[in-house]
Amino acid sequence: MLPKKSMKTEPRIVALIPARAGSKRVPGKNTRELAGHPLLAYAIGAAHEAGIFEWIIVSSEEEATGELAFEYGARWVNRPSVLAEDNS
């Protein structure tokens, strides 16, 4: 027996914020403070203010960045290091 078709649902909108830790020009830029908040917090805040995202996800290979994401109300996806290299 085939499953019943569910009612049509609205598409989900997700914000994805890439936050690679290995910056060559500005090391630690995602967690570096600017006017009292880490730089990453401004991207997360802008996504919250947009008011359209069901989830806000930060993708980073660095645990400290993930902790900041949680602190500012986003989810964290631990990106494999192989996907966070200069040539990835």
N, C-alpha and C positions, 0 to 999 in steps of 0.2 A: 504494500500500500504506500502511495506517495504521501509525503508530508503536506499538510495544508499550507497554502500560500498565506503568508502573513500580510497584514495590512501594509500599505505603502508607508514608509517612514521617510522623514526628511534626512538628507545627507548630513553626515557629521563633518564639522569643520575643525581641523586641528592646526595649531601653530607649531611649527618645528623650528627650533632655534639651534643651529649648529654652533658649537663652542669648542673648537679644537684647542687643546692646551699648548701645542707646540709652536707658538708664534716665534718667528726668528727676530722680527723687528721690535716687538713689544712683549717680552716674556711675561707670562702671568696676566695678560691683559683682561681676561674674563673675570678674574678675582680682584684685580687692582681697583682701588677706590677712586671715585670721582665725585666730588661734592657730597661725601658722606656715605655713598653706596657703591658696591662693586659695579663695574661696567655692565655685567650681565643683568643686573637688576633692572636697568633701564629698558632693555629689550623685553624682559618678562613683564614689566609694568605697562609697556605700550600694548602688549598683547592683551593684558587684562582690561585696559582702558578701552580697547576696541569693542569689547563686549560681545563678540561673535564666536569665540572659540569655545568648544566643549572641553578640549584639553589643550594645555600648553606644555610642550615637551622640549626639554633641552637634551641635545645629544652631545656627549663629551666622554673622553676616555679618562678624565681626571675626577677622582672621588670628591675632591674639595669643590669642584664646580657643581657636581651633583647635589652636594649638601646645600650649596647656595640656592640651587634651583628649588629644592624643597622649602627652604626658608622663605623664599619669595613667592611661593604658591604654584610652582610648576612641577611637572614630573621629570624624572631623569632616566634616560636610556644610556646605559654604559656601553659606549661605542668601542668595539675591538680596536686595539692599537694599530693593527694592520690597515684599518680604514681611517686612520688619523695621521698618516704620514704626509710629507710634502707632495708626493706624487700620487696620492690616493684619489 
